[in-house]
Amino acid sequence: MIRFLIFRFLVPLLILLLARSVLRSLFGGFQSSSRSRSAQRRDIPASAELKKDPVCGTYVSAAASLTRVVHGETLHFCSEECLKKYRAA
């Protein structure tokens, strides 16, 4: 009776939990990476003017960008990384 219970209910349940865990690890990675990117960037207003980042070429909202004035010209950066790369160059 106990063997019947184990093979009939517990083994399939364990297989389903294992499959669920594998699928979450595969597809959960995509969600977490997109969440980290969106958490890294600030919220962008819908009607914002877009400016081009001089380092990576990404277009970024003027309202959400990191700005620096260099030689009288305002530069817009998409992230701290691009700003640091620009300063290093």
C-alpha positions in Angstrom: 0.0 0.0 0.0 2.8 2.4 0.9 4.7 1.6 -2.4 1.5 2.3 -4.3 1.2 5.7 -2.6 4.8 6.6 -3.2 4.9 5.6 -6.9 1.4 6.9 -7.7 1.6 10.3 -6.0 5.0 11.3 -4.5 7.2 10.4 -7.5 5.2 12.3 -10.0 5.0 15.2 -7.6 8.7 15.3 -7.2 9.2 15.1 -11.0 6.8 18.1 -11.4 8.6 20.1 -8.8 12.0 19.4 -10.3 10.7 20.4 -13.8 9.2 23.6 -12.4 12.5 24.4 -10.7 14.5 23.8 -14.0 12.0 26.0 -16.0 12.1 28.8 -13.5 15.9 28.8 -13.5 15.9 29.0 -17.3 13.2 31.6 -17.8 13.6 33.4 -14.5 17.1 34.5 -15.5 15.6 36.5 -18.4 13.2 38.3 -16.1 15.8 39.1 -13.5 18.2 40.5 -16.0 15.5 42.8 -17.5 14.5 43.8 -14.0 18.0 44.8 -13.2 18.4 46.8 -16.3 15.1 48.7 -15.6 16.1 49.2 -12.0 19.4 50.6 -13.2 17.7 53.2 -15.4 15.4 55.8 -14.2 11.7 56.2 -15.2 11.4 57.9 -18.5 8.6 60.3 -19.2 6.6 59.4 -22.4 7.0 62.8 -24.1 10.7 63.3 -23.4 13.2 64.5 -26.0 15.8 61.9 -26.9 19.6 62.7 -26.8 22.4 60.5 -28.0 24.9 59.1 -25.6 28.4 60.1 -26.9 30.0 56.9 -25.6 27.7 54.0 -26.6 25.4 55.8 -29.0 22.2 54.9 -27.1 19.4 57.3 -27.3 18.2 58.4 -23.9 15.5 60.7 -22.6 16.9 64.1 -21.8 14.9 64.1 -18.6 16.3 60.8 -17.4 19.9 61.1 -18.6 22.9 62.0 -16.6 24.1 65.3 -17.9 27.5 67.0 -17.9 28.6 70.3 -19.4 31.9 69.9 -21.3 33.4 72.9 -23.1 30.1 74.7 -22.9 28.2 71.7 -24.5 25.7 69.6 -22.5 26.3 65.9 -22.9 23.7 63.3 -22.0 24.8 59.9 -20.7 22.6 56.8 -20.4 24.4 55.4 -17.3 27.1 55.9 -14.8 29.3 53.4 -16.7 29.2 55.5 -19.9 29.9 58.6 -17.9 33.0 57.0 -16.3 34.2 55.7 -19.7 33.9 59.3 -21.1 35.9 60.7 -18.2 38.6 58.0 -18.6 39.0 58.8 -22.3 
